[in-house]
């Protein structure tokens, strides 16, 4: 692996760890990632997909996931209506019905295509409500987050040439002037 590719993998792992300092994730949680490998390489989104960059992102993301045990989903591009690639066991746990399509670099994106080939029994689902999200290259993952998304500002918002946005979610605060949000002892 080249130094630049190793750096991409390490940056993804570092940024994921940074996100996890803001929201604890475990086997009950889902993290969505949107990745433009084109943007990471410095090209315009959708114009220069890279299997090598996808592999680097995959390795960085999986390295952290293996330690914490949360579930990962990778968003496809708009040519597959931003469907998501995840493992069949994840779809079953979260009661997400699979749809039929196979992401490829020109319809789904390089990252989603890579994830589909490397997850253990990958499936595609139309939508999710993830607990946290990680967007590399402004791919617009917001539609796949739970309703109250809270931005997490990374210390350095870049992976390669791509801009990074991260978010955690929190439950809705309901009620009015008399509502109580923390149980007092």
C-alpha positions as CSV (number, residue, x, y, z in Angstrom):
1,X,0.0,0.0,0.0
2,X,1.4,3.4,-0.9
3,X,2.0,6.1,1.7
4,X,-0.9,8.2,0.5
5,X,-3.3,5.2,0.7
6,X,-2.1,4.3,4.1
7,X,-2.7,7.9,5.2
8,X,-6.3,7.8,3.9
9,X,-6.9,4.6,5.9
10,X,-5.4,6.1,9.1
11,X,-7.3,9.4,8.7
12,X,-10.6,7.5,8.4
13,X,-9.7,5.5,11.6
14,X,-8.7,8.7,13.4
15,X,-11.8,10.6,12.4
16,X,-14.1,7.7,13.4
17,X,-12.4,7.5,16.8
18,X,-13.0,11.3,17.1
19,X,-16.7,10.8,16.3
20,X,-16.9,8.0,18.8
21,X,-15.7,10.4,21.6
22,X,-18.9,12.3,21.0
23,X,-21.3,9.3,20.9
24,X,-20.7,5.8,22.3
25,X,-21.6,3.2,19.7
26,X,-21.9,-0.6,20.3
27,X,-23.7,-3.6,18.8
28,X,-27.1,-1.8,19.2
29,X,-26.0,1.1,16.9
30,X,-25.6,1.8,13.3
31,X,-23.1,4.2,11.7
32,X,-23.6,5.3,8.1
33,X,-20.8,6.4,5.8
34,X,-21.1,8.3,2.6
35,X,-17.8,8.3,0.6
36,X,-16.8,9.9,-2.6
37,X,-13.5,8.3,-3.6
38,X,-13.4,10.9,-6.4
39,X,-13.4,13.8,-3.9
40,X,-10.7,12.1,-1.8
41,X,-8.5,12.0,-4.9
42,X,-9.2,15.7,-5.6
43,X,-11.6,15.2,-8.5
44,X,-15.3,16.2,-8.7
45,X,-17.7,13.8,-7.1
46,X,-18.7,10.9,-9.4
47,X,-15.9,11.4,-11.9
48,X,-12.9,9.4,-10.8
49,X,-13.9,6.5,-8.6
50,X,-11.1,4.5,-7.1
51,X,-11.1,0.9,-5.8
52,X,-7.8,1.6,-4.1
53,X,-9.2,4.6,-2.2
54,X,-12.3,2.6,-1.4
55,X,-10.1,-0.2,0.1
56,X,-8.3,2.3,2.2
57,X,-11.5,3.8,3.6
58,X,-12.9,0.3,4.2
59,X,-9.8,-0.8,6.1
60,X,-9.8,2.3,8.3
61,X,-13.5,2.1,9.0
62,X,-13.5,-1.7,9.7
63,X,-10.5,-1.4,12.0
64,X,-12.4,0.8,14.3
65,X,-15.7,-1.1,13.9
66,X,-14.0,-4.3,14.9
67,X,-13.0,-2.7,18.3
68,X,-16.4,-1.3,19.1
69,X,-18.9,-3.7,17.5
70,X,-21.3,-1.2,16.0
71,X,-22.8,-1.9,12.5
72,X,-21.7,-0.1,9.3
73,X,-23.7,1.0,6.3
74,X,-22.2,2.5,3.2
75,X,-24.4,4.9,1.1
76,X,-24.6,4.4,-2.6
77,X,-24.7,7.4,-5.0
78,X,-27.8,8.9,-6.4
79,X,-27.9,6.4,-9.3
80,X,-29.1,3.9,-6.8
81,X,-31.2,6.5,-5.0
82,X,-28.7,6.6,-2.1
83,X,-29.5,3.0,-1.1
84,X,-27.2,1.5,1.5
85,X,-24.9,-1.5,1.6
86,X,-24.7,-3.5,4.8
87,X,-24.5,-7.0,6.1
88,X,-27.6,-9.3,5.9
89,X,-27.3,-9.8,9.7
90,X,-27.5,-6.1,10.2
91,X,-30.5,-5.7,8.0
92,X,-32.2,-8.5,9.9
93,X,-31.3,-7.0,13.3
94,X,-32.7,-3.6,12.4
95,X,-35.7,-5.1,10.4
96,X,-34.6,-3.5,7.1
97,X,-36.0,-5.2,4.0
98,X,-33.4,-5.8,1.3
99,X,-33.9,-4.5,-2.2
100,X,-32.5,-5.9,-5.4
101,X,-29.5,-4.2,-7.0
102,X,-25.8,-4.6,-7.1
103,X,-23.8,-1.4,-6.7
104,X,-21.0,-1.0,-9.3
105,X,-18.6,1.9,-9.6
106,X,-20.7,3.8,-12.2
107,X,-24.1,3.1,-10.5
108,X,-23.7,3.0,-6.8
109,X,-20.2,4.4,-6.5
110,X,-16.7,2.9,-5.9
111,X,-17.1,2.8,-2.1
112,X,-20.5,1.1,-2.1
113,X,-19.3,-1.4,-4.8
114,X,-16.3,-2.2,-2.7
115,X,-18.3,-2.7,0.4
116,X,-20.8,-4.9,-1.4
117,X,-18.0,-7.2,-2.5
118,X,-16.3,-7.3,0.9
119,X,-19.1,-7.4,3.5
120,X,-20.0,-10.9,4.7
121,X,-23.2,-11.6,2.8
122,X,-23.9,-8.0,1.7
123,X,-27.4,-6.7,0.9
124,X,-28.8,-3.4,-0.2
125,X,-31.6,-1.6,1.7
126,X,-33.5,1.6,0.7
127,X,-33.1,3.6,3.9
128,X,-32.0,3.5,7.5
129,X,-32.1,5.7,10.6
130,X,-28.5,5.6,11.8
131,X,-27.2,6.8,15.2
132,X,-24.2,8.6,13.7
133,X,-22.9,9.5,10.3
134,X,-19.6,10.2,8.5
135,X,-19.6,11.9,5.2
136,X,-16.4,12.1,3.1
137,X,-16.8,14.3,0.1
138,X,-20.2,15.9,0.8
139,X,-22.3,13.0,-0.3
140,X,-25.3,14.0,1.7
141,X,-26.0,11.3,4.3
142,X,-28.5,13.3,6.3
143,X,-31.5,11.4,4.9
144,X,-30.2,8.3,6.7
145,X,-29.8,9.7,10.2
146,X,-32.3,9.6,13.0
147,X,-34.4,12.8,13.2
148,X,-32.3,14.9,15.5
149,X,-28.8,15.1,14.0
150,X,-26.2,17.1,15.9
151,X,-23.0,18.2,14.0
152,X,-19.7,16.9,15.2
153,X,-16.9,19.2,14.1
154,X,-13.7,17.2,13.3
155,X,-10.4,18.9,14.3
156,X,-9.2,18.5,10.7
157,X,-12.2,18.0,8.3
158,X,-10.3,16.4,5.5
159,X,-9.6,12.9,4.1
160,X,-7.2,13.4,1.2
161,X,-8.7,16.3,-0.7
162,X,-12.3,15.6,0.5
163,X,-14.2,17.6,3.0
164,X,-15.6,15.6,6.0
165,X,-18.8,16.2,7.9
166,X,-19.8,14.1,10.9
167,X,-22.9,13.9,13.0
168,X,-24.3,12.2,16.0
169,X,-28.0,11.9,16.8
170,X,-30.0,12.3,20.0
171,X,-33.6,11.5,20.9
172,X,-36.2,14.3,20.4
173,X,-36.9,16.5,23.4
174,X,-40.6,16.5,23.7
175,X,-43.0,18.5,26.0
176,X,-43.3,22.1,26.9
177,X,-42.4,24.4,29.7
178,X,-43.0,21.8,32.4
179,X,-41.1,19.0,30.7
180,X,-38.2,17.4,32.6
181,X,-35.3,15.8,30.7
182,X,-33.1,14.4,33.4
183,X,-34.2,12.3,36.4
184,X,-33.1,13.9,39.6
185,X,-32.0,11.8,42.6
